[in-house]
Amino acid sequence: MKMPPTTDANPQLEDLLPSWKRALKAENKSPRTIKSYFLAADQLIKYLKDNDHSTVATEVSHREIQGYLAHMFDTRASATAKQRYASLQQLFKWLTIEDEIEVNPFDKISKPRVTEQPVPVITAEEKKVLLTAAKGTGFDEVRDTAVIRLLSNTGIRLGELVGMQFGDIDLDHEQLTVTGKGQKTRTVALGDNTIVALDRYERARRRHRLAALPQYWLGLRGPLTNSGVAQILVKRSRIAGLQRIHPHQFRHTFAHEFLRDGGGETDLMRIMGWDSPQMLTRYGASAGAERAREAHRKLGTGDNI
């Protein structure tokens, strides 16, 4: 029989984390977001213990958190440290709402200023070389070609690609339905070359020993995972003689190319599954200078004298 918990008027941070996880699940936070939040919480607790600070929730002050954040900026990339700040901010906000602490230490902590480095876009030539590196008739080659073309053609998130089910794709109607953040679904269009690659993959998939599985993308031992897709790109990048290409670069590249080719910002937001216009600035920054120069050339501003 399960025994009731002992009385504790001053719970440790780690003792409150299971309750926080239940609250996050109730808010429909994605598993990836929850994992990110808990990584920050676990690292903070470790930092506190390593430096002989209390881990009692009510005794963690802004000074200890600032020390942890300073440690993160010293040992991690700035973007990573900023993410840890945002994750812990959510934890202490929840602790305040739940009356586990009376004062939120983040009220005395300024948001760190971080200069984000734009994610490099993939050039057309690099994509061609990458596809050449995946050329072949074997299952892996056919699958990898389809993965590369789909990421390039749609800009979908890595999690959306990995989460695809067989019924999500409709080659006859040239569209794909994906489930994004917050379990929101949207439908994206597919181009002719991508459809041919996907059709070829589906025919190869029928001969796979795990063909009965509902997951669309298959590997040797089971459905493809996030790391499996990343490994595909590592392998094809190496064969192509390119620097490592990450899955998320395709999303930034798609946004850049869509805007460069005259696509509207509202349409891009719908295609990418964004609720906030702020994402346009973030993703459009990757090659914004290139688009600005091209617009300048077309307008001929100051050159019509």
N, C-alpha and C positions, 0 to 999 in steps of 0.2 A: 504494500500500500504506500502510495506517495505521501510523504510527510510534508506538513506546511513549512514554509521557510521560517527561519529564525527572525526575530524582531531586530531591525537595524535602522536606527534613526538617521544614520549617516552612511548611506550606501556608497560603495566604491563605483567609480565610473564603469568598470568592466561588468559589474553586476546589473547595471541599467541598460547595457547594450542590447540584450535580447528583447526588452520591451520596446526599445527604439526601432529595432528591426520589424517588429510586428506593426508599429505605427507606419513605417515606410511602406510596407506591403499593402496596408490599408489605403495608403495614398496612391497606390498603383505605380510606385517607383519601379523602374526597370531593375532586373538583377545586376546589370552592369553598374548602375548608379549606386545601388546599395553596396556593392563590393567596393566601389571607390570610396564611399563614405566610411566604411568600416576599416579600410586600410589606413585612412587618416586617424581614426580613433585609436586603432591598435598601436600605430606609431607614436601617437601622443602619450599613451599610457606607458609604453616602453621608455620613452624619453623621460617621463616623470620619475619612473622607478630607477632608471640608470643614474639620474642626477639627485636621488634622495629627496624627491618632492612627494608630497601627499597625492594619492589618487582618489581621495574622498571627493565626491562631486562638488560639495559645497566649499571645499578648500582649494580648488583649482582657480587661481587668479589670472588676471590678464598678463601678469609678469611671466608666469610659467608658460603660458601659451605663446607669448611673444618670444620667449627663449627658444621654444620648439620651432617656431616659424623661422627665426634667425638661423637655427641649425639647418633647417630644410633649404633655405636660400644659399647656405654655404656648401651644402653637399648634393643638391639636386638642381635640375634645370629650373629656371624661374617659373615657367608655366606649370611645372609639377608642384612647386611650392605654393603657387597661387591656387591651384586646385585643392590642396590640403587645407588652405585657409577657408575656402568656400565650403568644404565638407564639414569642418569642425564648427563653422558658423551655424550650420543646420543642426548639428548635435546640441549645441548649447542653447539654441533657440527652442528646441524641443524640451530640453531640461527645464527651461524657464516656464514654458507653457504648462508643463506638467507639475509645476511647483516643487521640483526636486532641488532647485536652487532659487534663491531669492533675487540675486543680482547676476545679470548676464555679463561675463567678463568681456565679451566682444563689444560691449558698449564703449569700452575704453581702448579698443584696438582699431586703428585705421586700416582701411583696405589697402593692401600692398599695390604699389604701382609697378606694373610689369610691361615691358615693351615686347609685344608678341612678334615672333619671327614668322613672316608669311610662309605657309606651306608651299614648297616649290611645285609648280605645275609640271605635268608630263608633256613633253613636246610631241607633235605628230610623228616625228621621225623616231623618237624613243618608243612610241606605241607600236609602230611598224616593226621595229627590231624585236620588241618583246613578243609580238605575235609570231614572227619568224622563228623565234626560239621555242615556241610551243607547237610548231607545225609538225604534223604527223598523223598517223591513223590509229595509233594505240589509244586505249581508254584515257590515260592520263593526259595525252596531248589534246585529244578532242575536248575533254572536260576543261582543261586549263585555258584553251582558246575561247571556249564559251564563257568562262568566268571573266577573263580579261575584256572580252567584247561587251559583256553585260555591264560591268562596272564602268567602262568607258562610255557606253551609250546612255546610261540612265542616271549615274551619279548616286545610286542607292547606297545606304550605309552598309558597312560590313555585317552588322547584326541582322539587317534586313535580308541580305543575300543568304547568309547561313540559315536563317529561319524559314526560307522558302519551302513550301509544301508543293507536292506535284500538281495539286489542283489550282495553284495560284497563277499559273502561267497559261495564257491562251494565245497560241501561235497563229491560229486562224484569224483572230481579231487583233493581232499584233499588239498585245498589251500584257502587262504583269501587275498583279496586285500584291503589295507588300504591307507588312505590319511594322509600323515604326514605333517611336517613343510614345509611351502612354497607351500602348495597344491601339494606336490610331492607324487605320488602313487608308491607303491611297493607291490609285492606279496610274502607272506610267506607260508611255508608249515605247514600242520597240522598233528599231530600224531594220532594214532588209538584211544587212550583213549579220546583224546580231541574231535575227530569226533563223537564218541558215545555220549559224553556229550552234544555236540551241537545239534545232531540229536534229542536227548531226549528233549532238550529245545525247538527246533522248533516245535515238536509235541505238547508240552504243550502251546506254544505261540499261536497256531491256535485256542485255546479255550479261549484266553484272549479277553476281551471286546474291546481292542484297537488293535486287530490283523491287522486291515487294514492300520495302520500307516507304513510308509516306514522304520522308525528307527528299528534297529534289537533288541536292548535291551529295554525291557519294565518294568516299575514299576507299582505301584498301580494307580497313577494318570496320568501317561504319560511316555514318553521316559526317560530312566535313564540319569542322569546328572553325572558330575564328583563327586559331593558331594554324590550322590546316591551310586556310586560304593565304595567310601570311607566308607560310612556307612555300606555297606554290609560286608566289611572286618573288621570293628570295631565289628560288631555283631558276626561274625563267630570267630574272635579272642577271644572275651569274652567267648563265649560258649566253645571254645577249651581250655580255660585257658592259653592263650598265651598273651604276651605283644602285644600291638596294631601293626598290620601289615599294612603298607601303600602300595598303588598300585605301587608306583615307586620302591619299594623293589624288585618286581618281575622282573623288567627290569635289575636291577643290578645283581640279582641272575641268570637270564638267561645268561647274558654275562659271568659271572664267570663259570657257568657250561659248557657253550659251549667251552670256552678256556680250562677248566680242562679236558674235554673229548676229546681233540685233535683237535677241530675245528680251522680252519685258521682265522687269523685276517682279511684278506680281505673279506672272506665270512661273518664274523660277522658284518663288516661294512655295507655290502649290506643288511643283514637281519634286522639290527637295523635302517637302513635309515640314516647313518652318512656320512657326506661329509669330515669330518676332522679326521685324525688319532689320534688327541689329545683325542678324546672321548674314544679311546681304553684304554688309561692310566687312565682316570677318572673312567670309569666303571670297568675296570679290577682291580682297586685298592682295591675293596671291600674285596676280599679274595685272594689277590695276594700272600701273605705269605704262605697260605695253598698250592697254586699251586706250588710255588717254592720248598717247602719241598717235595711235592710228586714227582716233577721232579728230585730232588736230590736223593731221594730213588731209583727211576728207573735207573738213570745213575750210581749210586754207586760211584760217584766221590771221589777219595782218599781212597776208601775202597778195592781196588783191589791189594793191596800189597801182 
